[in-house]
Amino acid sequence: MSVKEITSRQIFGMKRESVEKRIEEYFEETKDAATVLQFVFALLLRNALTVTDFSGMLTTIVQQILLYSQPDDTLRALAPFFKSYFSGGDWKQVMTRLFGNEKNYHSYDTAISHYKEFLFEKTTPIEELEDQQYKLTSIFLKENKKTQAWSLRDADPYLSEEKVKAILELLSLLTVFEKDGVRLFVEVVSSDVMNCTRHSLIKKSKAPKKGEEFEELEVVEEKKLPFRSTLADLIQSATNEETIEELEEKQIALPAGIKLENLNSEELLEIVKEQLPEEATLTDLRLVSEGESEQGEILPSDDSKNLTSKQADHSLMTALMSPPKDDQKPVTGLLDKKKPGIEATKKMLNDYHCKQKKSRGNPNWINTKARLAFARIIEFGAKESSRTISEGDLAGYTTLEGIRERLETFLSPKTSEIDQFLIDAVNYAHDTLKIDKDEFVKELVDGVIGNNYPVPSRILKHSERVINAYLESTLYRGEKLAEQTDLFPTEGGTAAIVYIFNSLKENKLIKQGDKIAINTPIFTPYLQIPELNDYEMVEVDLRSDEEHNWEIQASELDKLKDPEIKAFFAVNPSNPGAMAFDDTALEEIKKVVAEKPELIIITDDVYGTFVDEFKTIYSVVPYNTLLVYSYSKLFGATGWRLGVVAVNKENVFDHLISKLSQEKKAELTTRYSINVLEPEKMKFIDRMVADSRSVGLYHTSGLSTPQQIMEVLFSLTHLLSQEKDVYIETSKAIVNRRYEDLFKGLNIDGNASKENSKYYSLINIYQLAEKIYGSEFKKYLMEQFEQVDFLYNLSQKNGVVLMDGVGFGSQPGELRVSEANLPDEDYEIIARQILELIDEYHQSFLQQ
């Protein structure tokens, strides 16, 4: 289900109960802390301007956001306005986690104190208005420099000009309100309070004193006026500026036989421009069906997707355009030689974020076999449960005895490939893993139905055997570690990361100030999590670079010998470098561990299956390594949230816990004594399970059983394959094909190394610019334009959104492309548009 967006009309127009419910639903669906906090802050602004009570709303959500959400500039900027939502102790925690210390907070709080004074100033009691109703009408500039009228009903008529100005300035800081991709409320132009009782239009130039009458300017008859005229009149009366230039309209007809849906954006715009007067500037397009009035659907002229996806029965368009001017210059919409300031950069990033989801690593393929098998087991499970109780839609429970035979009777392997797969899966579990068939089938059936808590909490008994076999086959390259490895399935690889960091801290294995090594560029949370107030660790980069095809060098790994480095975190193959550790690097790590036998290593191997003959760090130094794996990328299962943590039965984590001081051991014994009888014997991986549910809810911990069985079924699609796994080979072929198309389109050589997963690419636009146009142009591009300019302008060309490699710890100028999430043909388009944009910058360079 798509998330319902919240508009400014809803925030400032809905009743208290209704808007509160909408925001609660939005937060539940999105968990978007920064956006939701802005919505609640907007309600504070509404409360300050109106006589209706909108104070103290959504207290629980605000507390949750400021106490637990990832700190960012939005949370820091707005937090002081919500101090009244917290008790003293909780507020001190908010100050510390958002500002580092109380001094930083109080410095900021002092700077915004005048805004807080106006925001929480009491408004006029509604009973004093004697049934009169007022509205605040304001004029704002939008992001595109056009003006908009905005009104707020139930306004307090005794608002001072200073208060209105301050509150509307705060409103102009919010970035969550937009229409057609254009941010609203960017700058306040003017504002007035009007009496709207019985349609009397009242204007005041300054706040009246109580008891004074408003000057009645005019009475507006109840008749409908054209919207544009009404708005223009309102702007004119409110701003006392020169008459605002009105947009002209011109009807555009498509040539005979041409259908709108067959045109791309460039073709459509060419047709429109041919019919416009010379030098006129196109503002909007409005689709109008034959015989229809002016009321049509507006298509922003820079929205290529909308221009090509509307219904085909529209044969006429209305073009809104500014009249030509003698001194008008052509607008490229792309190049601004000045570097953007902080606010302009924020604006660019705000627009850019709207399209950024396209650049994530979510693959655009899925594994069908495991999913269809899952559905068949559900179908059988419902039928099997009805054997014990059957009352309409209510069924009972499954029974062990004979369940394998009943499953085989239910299936039709001769006519169904999926049914044959399930028969083969049961036989594999029995013949290869020595699992009782009835027990295995019952675990599958109960698991997909989800009729019991996970037991054992950490992982289902037989599921652990299957998943271990899969990891050994795909990641260990011949090393037999399945029988020596304990597993903990998690809600995706990201949950695994969170659980690991948390348990390392809770069990005194890492502490504030410890040095950790990170191979960069790397998955962003590995850069962010250690720096949080929860950990405050010192990061040491082990950098790979483009010069060495993103392969980490022995000289970098040699840094691990530093006795102060406590842990090493790696993504292998790397994200975004996409390179796996080669045998030389793995051997170097083995040497380091020989010198530092207590080194902690965490390796995230989610992309390992995209590399031929991949070998994980865990297979080289299993005693020291926590392995994280996710099924999301290979099997197209990001929405399933399927990850797993693997740790050797004999490991450095248990060893380090055993070496803790008696005082720390006693503290941990107290912590875990509510879970087990002998907490001192509790393994680190089981402590991780308990910590994942704050210890007290250990009995309900563990990944949901349907998710665990989905991991089992994905694993079995590989384990049952003959020699080569066709599915894995096909997925590798897809990313390889896209990688080749991208680099061929850019006319640069790709990296043919066997360690290259090709799931991502890093493109250095500065080096590309130098290769095409020379070093002087490269220097000009680096000096005159921020990297965000290039990303933003590229996203405007055709919705192409790449990610800034700097966010992953790479160098400025490097852009990340995912070869997993776009149609094949898009990669040649991306290459062409990168080159086109570089050429546009070059034309600017030549004209300087």
C-alpha positions in Angstrom: 0.0 0.0 0.0 1.4 3.4 -1.0 1.8 6.0 1.8 -0.8 8.8 1.8 1.1 12.1 1.7 0.2 14.8 4.2 -0.4 18.3 2.7 -0.2 21.8 4.1 -4.0 22.0 3.6 -4.4 19.1 6.0 -2.0 20.3 8.6 -3.5 23.8 8.7 -7.1 22.9 7.9 -8.1 19.6 9.5 -9.6 19.3 13.0 -7.3 18.4 15.9 -8.4 14.8 16.2 -8.3 14.2 12.4 -4.9 15.6 11.8 -3.5 13.8 14.8 -4.7 10.5 13.4 -3.3 11.2 10.0 0.2 12.0 11.4 0.1 8.9 13.6 -0.7 6.7 10.6 2.0 8.4 8.5 4.6 7.8 11.1 3.5 4.2 11.6 3.9 3.6 7.8 7.1 5.6 7.1 9.0 5.9 10.4 10.2 9.2 8.8 11.3 11.0 11.9 12.4 14.3 10.4 9.3 14.7 8.3 6.9 13.9 11.1 8.7 16.2 13.5 8.2 19.0 11.0 4.5 18.2 10.8 4.1 18.4 14.6 6.1 21.7 14.6 3.7 23.1 12.0 0.9 22.3 14.4 2.7 24.4 17.0 2.8 27.2 14.5 -0.9 26.8 13.9 -1.5 26.9 17.6 0.4 30.2 17.9 -1.6 31.9 15.1 -5.1 30.7 15.9 -7.6 30.8 18.8 -8.1 27.0 18.4 -6.0 24.7 20.7 -3.4 22.7 18.9 -0.9 22.5 21.8 0.7 19.4 23.2 -0.2 17.2 20.3 1.5 13.8 19.5 3.6 13.8 22.6 4.5 10.1 22.5 5.7 10.3 18.9 7.8 13.4 19.6 9.4 11.7 22.6 10.1 8.6 20.5 11.7 10.7 17.7 13.9 12.9 19.9 15.0 10.1 22.2 15.6 7.3 19.7 15.7 8.4 16.1 18.9 9.0 14.2 20.1 12.6 15.1 20.1 15.0 12.1 19.9 18.7 11.5 16.1 18.7 11.4 15.9 17.1 14.9 18.5 19.4 16.3 16.8 22.5 14.8 13.4 21.8 16.2 14.1 19.9 19.4 14.2 23.1 21.7 10.6 23.9 20.8 9.5 20.6 22.3 11.2 20.8 25.7 7.8 20.9 27.4 7.1 17.4 26.1 9.8 15.9 28.3 10.6 15.3 32.0 13.9 16.6 33.3 15.8 13.4 32.9 14.6 12.6 29.4 15.2 16.1 28.3 18.8 15.9 29.5 19.2 12.8 27.4 17.8 14.6 24.3 20.2 17.5 24.8 23.2 15.2 25.1 22.3 12.9 22.1 21.5 15.8 19.8 23.9 18.5 20.8 26.7 16.6 22.5 26.6 18.6 25.6 24.4 21.1 27.4 26.6 24.0 26.5 26.0 23.5 22.8 22.3 23.2 23.4 22.0 26.4 25.5 24.0 28.3 23.0 21.5 27.4 20.2 18.5 27.8 22.5 19.6 31.3 23.3 19.9 32.2 19.6 16.3 31.2 18.9 14.8 32.4 22.2 12.8 35.3 20.4 11.1 32.7 18.2 10.2 30.6 21.3 8.8 33.6 23.0 6.4 34.3 20.2 5.6 30.7 19.6 4.4 30.1 23.1 2.8 33.4 23.7 -0.9 32.9 24.7 -3.5 33.7 22.1 -6.9 35.4 22.6 -9.6 33.2 24.3 -12.1 32.3 21.7 -15.0 33.6 23.8 -13.7 37.1 23.5 -14.2 37.2 19.8 -18.0 37.3 20.2 -18.7 34.9 17.4 -16.5 36.8 15.0 -14.3 34.7 12.7 -11.0 35.8 11.3 -8.4 34.4 8.9 -4.8 35.2 8.4 -4.0 35.7 4.7 -0.4 35.7 3.6 1.6 35.8 0.4 4.6 33.5 0.1 7.2 33.0 -2.6 7.5 29.4 -3.7 10.7 27.7 -4.6 10.2 28.5 -8.2 10.0 32.2 -7.3 6.3 32.3 -8.1 3.9 33.7 -5.5 1.2 31.9 -3.7 -1.7 33.0 -1.4 -2.1 31.1 1.9 -4.9 31.6 4.4 -5.4 30.2 7.9 -8.8 30.3 9.5 -9.6 30.9 13.2 -6.8 33.4 13.3 -6.2 35.5 16.4 -7.1 39.1 15.4 -4.9 40.5 18.1 -1.7 39.0 16.8 1.2 41.6 16.7 3.0 42.2 13.5 6.2 41.0 15.1 4.6 37.7 16.2 3.1 37.0 12.8 6.5 37.7 11.1 8.3 35.5 13.5 5.9 32.5 13.2 5.7 32.8 9.4 9.5 32.9 9.2 9.6 29.6 11.1 7.1 28.2 8.6 9.4 29.2 5.8 12.1 27.0 7.2 10.0 23.8 6.8 10.8 21.7 3.8 7.9 19.1 3.9 5.3 21.1 2.1 5.4 21.0 -1.6 3.2 20.7 -4.7 4.1 19.2 -8.0 7.7 18.9 -6.7 7.9 22.6 -5.8 8.5 23.6 -2.2 6.0 26.0 -0.8 6.4 28.7 1.9 10.0 29.6 1.0 9.8 33.3 1.8 7.2 35.5 3.4 6.1 38.5 1.3 3.2 39.9 3.4 0.4 39.0 5.7 -2.9 40.5 6.9 -5.7 39.4 9.3 -9.2 39.5 7.8 -12.7 39.2 9.3 -14.4 36.5 7.3 -17.7 36.6 9.2 -20.6 36.9 6.7 -18.1 37.4 3.9 -16.9 40.8 5.2 -13.4 41.3 4.0 -11.4 43.2 6.6 -7.9 44.4 6.4 -5.8 45.7 9.2 -2.5 47.4 8.9 -1.6 47.0 12.5 -2.9 45.0 15.5 -6.1 46.7 16.9 -6.5 47.2 20.6 -9.2 45.3 22.3 -12.6 47.1 22.0 -11.6 48.9 18.8 -13.5 48.3 15.6 -11.9 47.1 12.4 -12.2 49.4 9.4 -14.5 47.8 6.9 -12.9 48.1 3.5 -15.4 46.3 1.3 -18.0 43.6 1.2 -17.4 40.9 -1.3 -20.5 39.6 -2.9 -20.9 35.8 -2.9 -20.0 35.1 -6.5 -17.3 33.0 -8.1 -14.4 34.7 -9.7 -11.7 33.1 -11.9 -9.1 31.8 -9.5 -6.1 33.4 -11.2 -7.9 36.8 -11.1 -8.8 36.5 -7.5 -5.3 35.5 -6.5 -3.7 38.4 -8.6 -6.1 40.9 -6.9 -5.2 39.6 -3.5 -1.5 39.8 -4.2 -1.9 43.4 -5.5 -3.8 44.6 -2.5 -1.5 42.9 0.0 1.9 43.8 -1.4 1.5 47.3 -2.8 3.9 46.3 -5.6 3.6 46.9 -9.3 1.0 44.9 -11.2 2.1 41.3 -11.4 2.6 40.0 -14.9 -0.2 37.6 -15.8 0.6 34.4 -17.7 -0.9 34.1 -21.1 -2.5 31.0 -22.5 -2.1 29.4 -25.8 -3.9 26.2 -27.0 -1.5 23.6 -28.4 -2.9 20.9 -30.7 -1.1 17.7 -31.4 -0.5 16.9 -35.0 -3.0 14.6 -36.7 -2.3 10.9 -35.9 0.0 11.7 -33.0 -0.9 10.2 -29.7 0.4 11.7 -26.5 1.5 8.4 -24.9 3.8 7.7 -27.9 5.8 10.9 -27.3 8.8 11.2 -25.1 9.3 14.4 -23.1 11.7 15.9 -25.6 9.4 15.3 -28.6 6.4 16.7 -26.7 8.3 19.8 -25.7 9.5 20.4 -29.3 5.8 20.3 -30.5 4.9 22.8 -27.8 7.8 25.2 -28.5 7.1 25.2 -32.2 3.7 26.7 -31.5 4.8 29.3 -28.9 5.7 32.9 -29.8 9.4 33.5 -30.2 11.3 34.0 -26.8 8.2 33.1 -24.8 9.0 31.0 -21.6 7.0 27.9 -21.1 5.7 27.6 -17.5 3.1 24.8 -17.4 1.2 22.5 -19.7 -2.4 21.7 -19.1 -4.1 18.7 -20.8 -7.5 19.5 -22.2 -9.7 16.8 -23.8 -11.7 17.7 -26.9 -14.8 19.6 -25.9 -13.4 20.1 -22.3 -13.2 23.5 -20.6 -10.1 25.1 -19.3 -10.1 22.9 -16.2 -7.6 20.2 -17.0 -4.6 18.5 -15.3 -1.5 20.6 -15.0 1.8 19.0 -16.2 4.9 20.7 -14.9 7.1 21.4 -17.9 10.1 19.8 -16.3 8.3 16.6 -15.3 9.2 14.2 -18.1 7.5 11.3 -16.5 4.1 13.0 -16.2 4.4 14.3 -19.8 4.6 10.8 -21.2 2.3 8.8 -19.0 -1.1 10.6 -19.2 -4.2 9.2 -20.9 -4.2 9.0 -24.7 -7.6 10.7 -25.2 -6.1 14.1 -24.6 -5.5 15.8 -27.9 -5.2 19.4 -26.9 -3.0 21.2 -24.4 -3.0 24.6 -22.9 0.4 26.2 -22.5 0.9 28.8 -19.8 3.7 31.1 -20.7 5.3 34.4 -19.8 5.1 37.0 -22.5 8.4 37.5 -24.4 10.7 40.3 -23.2 13.3 42.1 -25.2 16.0 41.5 -22.6 15.0 37.9 -21.8 17.9 35.4 -21.7 17.4 31.7 -22.5 17.0 29.6 -19.4 19.0 26.4 -19.3 17.7 25.3 -15.9 21.0 23.6 -15.3 24.1 25.8 -14.9 24.8 28.3 -12.2 28.4 29.3 -12.2 28.2 30.4 -8.5 28.7 27.7 -5.9 25.5 27.1 -4.1 25.3 28.4 -0.5 24.2 26.3 2.4 20.6 27.0 1.9 20.7 26.4 -1.9 22.5 23.2 -1.3 19.9 22.1 1.2 17.2 23.0 -1.4 19.0 20.9 -4.0 19.3 17.9 -1.7 15.7 18.3 -0.6 14.5 18.0 -4.3 17.1 15.3 -4.9 15.9 13.2 -2.0 12.5 12.9 -3.5 13.9 10.8 -6.3 16.7 9.1 -4.4 14.9 5.8 -3.8 15.6 4.8 -7.4 19.3 4.7 -6.6 19.1 2.2 -3.8 20.5 -1.3 -4.1 17.1 -3.0 -4.3 17.3 -5.5 -7.2 14.5 -5.5 -9.8 14.3 -9.3 -10.0 13.0 -11.9 -7.6 13.3 -15.6 -7.1 10.0 -17.3 -7.9 10.6 -20.9 -6.9 11.0 -20.3 -3.2 8.0 -18.0 -3.1 5.7 -20.4 -4.9 6.9 -23.2 -2.6 6.1 -21.0 0.4 2.6 -20.5 -0.9 2.1 -24.3 -1.4 3.2 -25.0 2.1 0.7 -22.4 3.4 -2.0 -24.1 1.4 -1.1 -27.5 2.8 -0.7 -26.1 6.3 -4.2 -24.7 6.3 -5.6 -28.0 5.2 -3.5 -29.9 7.7 -4.6 -27.7 10.6 -8.2 -28.4 9.7 -7.7 -32.0 10.6 -7.8 -31.2 14.3 -10.3 -28.4 14.4 -12.5 -27.1 11.6 -15.1 -24.4 12.4 -15.6 -22.2 9.4 -12.5 -20.1 9.0 -11.1 -21.4 12.3 -8.7 -24.3 12.0 -6.7 -26.1 14.6 -3.1 -27.3 15.0 -0.8 -29.6 13.1 0.3 -33.1 14.3 3.7 -34.7 13.7 2.9 -38.3 13.0 2.4 -39.0 9.3 2.7 -35.4 8.2 5.4 -36.1 5.6 3.2 -38.7 4.0 0.2 -36.4 4.0 2.3 -33.7 2.3 3.4 -36.1 -0.4 -0.2 -37.1 -1.0 -1.2 -33.4 -1.2 1.5 -32.6 -3.8 1.5 -33.4 -7.5 5.2 -33.6 -8.4 4.5 -35.1 -11.9 2.6 -32.0 -13.0 4.1 -29.3 -10.9 7.8 -28.2 -10.8 7.2 -26.5 -7.4 5.7 -29.6 -5.9 8.7 -31.7 -7.1 11.0 -29.1 -5.6 9.3 -29.6 -2.2 9.6 -33.4 -2.5 13.3 -33.0 -3.3 13.8 -30.6 -0.4 12.4 -33.1 2.1 14.6 -35.8 0.6 17.7 -33.5 0.7 17.1 -32.7 4.4 16.9 -36.4 5.2 19.6 -37.8 2.9 22.2 -35.1 3.2 21.6 -33.4 6.5 20.2 -36.5 8.3 17.0 -34.8 9.4 13.9 -36.8 10.2 11.4 -36.2 7.4 8.3 -35.8 9.6 10.2 -33.3 11.9 11.4 -31.3 8.9 8.0 -31.1 7.2 6.3 -30.1 10.5 8.9 -27.3 11.0 8.2 -26.0 7.5 4.5 -26.1 7.9 4.3 -24.6 11.4 6.9 -22.1 10.4 5.0 -20.7 7.4 1.7 -20.7 9.3 3.4 -18.8 12.1 1.3 -20.6 14.8 4.0 -20.6 17.4 6.7 -18.4 18.9 10.2 -19.3 17.5 11.5 -22.2 19.5 14.4 -22.2 20.1 14.3 -18.4 20.2 17.6 -18.0 18.3 16.7 -20.2 15.3 14.5 -23.2 14.5 16.4 -26.5 15.0 16.4 -27.8 11.4 16.4 -24.4 9.7 19.9 -23.9 11.2 21.2 -27.0 9.5 19.9 -25.9 6.1 21.0 -22.3 6.3 24.4 -23.4 7.5 24.7 -25.7 4.5 23.8 -22.8 2.2 26.4 -20.4 3.7 29.1 -23.1 3.5 28.3 -23.7 -0.2 28.1 -20.1 -1.3 30.6 -18.2 0.9 33.3 -20.5 2.4 35.0 -21.8 -0.8 35.6 -25.3 0.4 36.1 -24.7 4.1 33.9 -27.1 6.1 32.5 -24.8 8.8 28.7 -25.6 8.8 28.9 -28.0 11.8 31.0 -25.5 13.8 28.8 -22.5 13.3 25.9 -21.0 15.3 23.3 -18.8 13.5 20.9 -16.1 14.5 18.4 -15.0 11.8 17.6 -11.3 11.9 15.3 -8.8 10.2 17.7 -8.1 7.4 21.4 -7.3 7.5 20.8 -3.9 8.9 19.2 -5.4 12.0 22.1 -7.7 12.4 24.5 -4.7 12.4 22.4 -3.0 15.1 22.3 -6.1 17.3 26.0 -6.7 16.9 27.0 -3.2 18.0 24.6 -3.2 20.8 25.7 -6.5 22.2 29.4 -5.7 21.8 28.8 -2.7 24.0 26.5 -4.3 26.5 29.0 -7.1 27.1 31.9 -4.7 27.6 33.7 -5.8 24.4 33.8 -2.3 23.0 33.6 1.0 24.8 33.7 4.7 24.1 37.1 5.8 22.8 38.1 2.4 21.4 39.7 2.5 17.9 37.9 0.6 15.1 39.2 0.0 11.6 36.8 0.3 8.7 37.5 -0.5 5.1 36.2 2.5 3.0 34.3 3.2 0.9 31.7 1.3 2.9 28.0 0.8 3.6 27.1 4.1 5.3 25.8 2.8 8.7 29.3 1.4 9.4 30.5 5.0 9.2 27.6 6.5 11.2 26.9 4.0 14.0 30.3 4.1 15.7 30.2 7.9 15.9 26.8 8.0 17.7 26.6 9.1 21.3 25.8 5.5 22.1 29.3 4.4 21.1 31.6 7.4 20.4 34.4 5.2 18.9 37.4 6.4 17.0 37.4 5.3 13.4 40.5 4.4 11.4 40.0 4.2 7.6 41.5 1.3 5.7 41.0 2.9 2.3 40.7 1.3 -1.1 40.9 3.6 -4.1 40.2 3.8 -7.8 43.9 3.6 -8.7 43.9 0.0 -7.4 40.4 -0.8 -8.8 39.0 -0.5 -5.3 40.9 -3.6 -4.1 42.2 -3.1 -0.5 46.0 -3.1 -0.4 48.3 -5.0 2.1 49.7 -1.7 3.3 46.2 -0.6 4.4 45.5 -3.9 6.2 48.9 -3.6 7.9 47.2 -0.7 10.0 45.3 -3.5 11.8 48.5 -4.3 13.7 48.1 -1.1 15.7 47.6 -2.4 19.3 45.0 0.2 19.9 42.7 -1.0 17.2 40.0 -3.2 18.9 37.9 -4.2 15.9 37.8 -4.4 12.1 34.5 -3.9 10.2 34.3 -4.8 6.5 31.8 -5.1 3.7 33.0 -7.9 1.4 32.5 -7.3 -1.6 32.5 -3.7 -0.8 29.7 -1.2 -1.2 30.1 0.9 -3.3 33.5 -0.3 -4.6 32.0 -3.7 -5.4 35.3 -5.5 -4.9 35.8 -8.7 -2.9 39.0 -9.2 -0.9 41.4 -11.2 -3.0 43.5 -14.1 -1.7 46.4 -11.7 -1.0 44.2 -9.6 1.3 42.7 -12.6 3.0 46.2 -13.9 3.7 47.3 -10.6 5.1 44.3 -10.6 7.5 45.3 -14.1 8.6 48.8 -12.8 9.4 47.4 -9.9 11.4 45.2 -12.2 13.5 48.3 -14.4 14.2 49.9 -11.3 15.7 46.6 -10.0 17.4 44.6 -13.1 18.3 42.0 -11.0 20.1 41.1 -8.8 17.2 37.3 -8.6 16.6 36.2 -8.8 12.9 32.8 -8.2 11.5 32.2 -9.0 7.8 29.1 -8.2 5.8 29.0 -10.6 2.8 25.6 -9.8 1.3 27.2 -9.4 -2.2 29.4 -12.4 -2.0 27.3 -14.6 -4.3 27.9 -12.1 -7.2 31.6 -13.0 -7.3 33.0 -16.2 -8.8 34.9 -18.3 -6.3 34.1 -15.9 -3.5 35.8 -16.5 -0.1 34.7 -14.8 3.1 36.9 -13.6 5.9 35.0 -16.0 8.2 36.4 -19.0 6.3 40.0 -17.7 6.9 39.8 -16.6 10.6 36.5 -18.1 11.9 37.5 -17.7 15.5 37.7 -13.9 15.3 34.8 -13.2 12.9 31.2 -12.4 13.0 29.6 -13.0 9.6 26.6 -11.1 8.5 24.6 -12.2 5.4 21.4 -11.1 3.9 19.2 -12.8 1.3 17.8 -9.5 0.1 20.1 -8.7 -2.9 20.4 -12.2 -4.5 16.8 -13.2 -4.1 15.1 -9.9 -4.5 13.8 -10.0 -1.0 14.5 -6.6 0.6 10.9 -6.3 1.7 11.1 -9.7 3.5 13.9 -8.5 5.8 16.0 -11.7 5.8 19.4 -11.6 7.4 21.5 -13.9 9.5 24.5 -13.6 11.9 27.0 -16.5 12.0 29.6 -17.1 14.7 31.9 -20.0 15.3 31.1 -22.2 18.3 34.6 -21.4 19.5 35.1 -17.7 19.2 37.0 -14.7 20.5 33.8 -13.0 21.8 33.1 -15.7 24.4 36.8 -15.7 25.2 36.9 -11.9 25.8 33.8 -12.1 28.0 35.5 -14.8 30.1 38.5 -12.4 30.6 36.4 -9.6 32.0 36.9 -8.4 35.6 34.9 -10.0 38.3 32.9 -6.8 38.7 31.9 -6.7 35.1 31.1 -10.4 35.0 28.9 -9.9 38.0 27.1 -7.1 36.2 26.5 -9.3 33.2 25.4 -12.2 35.4 22.7 -9.9 36.8 21.7 -8.8 33.4 21.1 -12.2 31.9 20.1 -14.1 35.0 16.4 -13.6 34.1 17.0 -15.6 30.9 19.1 -18.6 31.9 20.0 -20.4 35.1 23.8 -20.1 34.4 24.3 -16.7 32.8 28.1 -17.0 33.0 27.9 -19.9 30.5 25.6 -18.0 28.1 27.2 -17.7 24.7 27.7 -14.3 23.0 25.3 -15.1 20.2 22.6 -16.0 22.6 23.2 -12.8 24.6 22.8 -11.0 21.3 19.3 -12.7 20.9 18.4 -11.6 24.4 19.7 -8.0 23.9 17.6 -7.8 20.7 14.5 -7.8 22.9 16.0 -5.7 25.8 16.7 -9.0 27.7 13.3 -8.9 29.5 11.4 -10.1 26.4 13.9 -12.9 25.6 11.1 -15.4 25.6 9.5 -13.7 22.6 12.7 -13.0 20.7 13.8 -14.4 17.4 13.0 -13.8 13.8 9.4 -14.6 12.9 9.0 -18.2 11.8 7.6 -17.4 8.3 10.8 -15.3 7.7 13.0 -18.1 8.9 11.3 -20.6 6.6 11.7 -18.2 3.7 15.4 -18.2 4.3 15.3 -22.0 4.3 13.5 -22.1 1.0 15.8 -19.6 -0.6 18.7 -21.7 0.6 17.2 -24.9 -0.8 16.8 -23.4 -4.3 20.6 -23.3 -4.3 21.4 -26.5 -2.4 19.2 -28.5 -4.8 20.7 -27.1 -8.0 22.8 -29.3 -10.1 26.5 -28.3 -10.4 26.0 -24.7 -11.5 23.1 -22.7 -9.9 21.3 -21.3 -12.9 19.5 -18.7 -10.8 22.8 -17.3 -9.3 24.5 -17.4 -12.7 21.6 -15.5 -14.3 21.6 -12.8 -11.6 25.4 -12.3 -12.1 24.8 -12.1 -15.9 22.2 -9.4 -15.4 24.5 -7.1 -13.4 27.4 -7.8 -15.7 25.4 -6.9 -18.8 24.3 -3.6 -17.2 27.8 -2.9 -16.0 29.2 -3.4 -19.5 26.5 -1.2 -21.1 27.3 1.6 -18.6 31.0 1.6 -19.2 30.7 1.2 -22.9 28.3 4.2 -23.0 30.8 6.3 -21.1 33.6 5.1 -23.4 35.8 4.0 -20.5 37.3 0.7 -19.5 35.5 -1.4 -16.9 37.2 -3.5 -14.2 37.5 -7.1 -15.5 38.9 -8.4 -12.2 37.3 -11.7 -11.1 36.8 -10.1 -7.6 34.5 -7.4 -9.1 30.9 -8.2 -8.2 29.7 -5.4 -10.6 26.7 -4.8 -8.3 27.7 -1.2 -8.0 30.0 1.1 -9.9 31.8 4.3 -8.9 32.2 6.8 -11.7 34.6 9.7 -11.2 33.1 12.6 -13.0 36.2 14.8 -12.6 38.5 12.1 -14.3 35.9 11.6 -17.0 35.8 15.3 -17.6 39.6 15.4 -17.9 39.6 12.5 -20.2 37.2 14.2 -22.6 38.0 17.9 -22.4 41.4 18.1 -20.6 42.9 19.1 -17.3 41.9 22.8 -17.4 38.2 21.9 -17.7 38.6 19.4 -14.9 40.0 22.1 -12.7 37.2 24.5 -13.7 34.6 21.9 -12.9 36.1 21.1 -9.5 36.5 24.8 -8.5 33.3 26.3 -9.9 30.7 23.6 -9.0 29.9 21.6 -6.0 29.4 17.9 -6.6 25.8 18.2 -5.5 25.2 20.5 -8.6 26.1 17.6 -10.9 23.9 15.1 -9.0 21.0 17.5 -8.9 21.2 18.6 -12.5 21.5 15.0 -13.6 18.4 14.1 -11.7 16.5 16.8 -13.5 17.3 15.5 -17.0 15.2 12.4 -16.9 14.8 11.4 -13.2 18.3 9.8 -13.3 19.4 9.7 -9.7 22.9 8.6 -8.6 24.3 8.6 -5.1 27.1 10.7 -3.9 30.1 8.4 -3.2 31.3 10.8 -0.5 28.5 9.5 1.7 30.2 6.1 1.7 33.6 7.5 2.5 34.9 7.9 -1.1 36.5 10.9 -2.7 34.6 14.0 -4.1 33.7 13.5 -7.7 32.7 9.8 -7.4 29.1 8.9 -8.1 27.6 5.5 -7.2 25.5 3.6 -9.8 23.6 0.5 -8.9 23.5 -2.2 -11.6 20.6 -3.9 -9.8 17.6 -1.7 -9.9 16.9 -0.2 -13.3 15.8 -1.8 -16.6 18.7 -2.9 -18.9 18.2 -0.1 -21.4 18.5 2.6 -18.7 22.3 2.1 -18.3 23.1 3.4 -21.8 20.8 6.3 -21.1 22.5 7.1 -17.8 25.9 7.0 -19.6 24.6 9.3 -22.4 23.1 11.8 -19.9 26.2 11.9 -17.8 28.2 12.8 -21.0 25.6 15.3 -22.1 25.7 17.1 -18.8 29.5 17.2 -18.8 29.2 18.7 -22.2 26.8 21.4 -20.9 29.3 22.3 -18.2 32.0 22.4 -20.8 30.0 24.8 -23.0 29.8 27.1 -19.9 33.5 26.7 -19.5 34.1 27.8 -23.1 31.9 30.9 -22.6 33.7 32.3 -19.6 
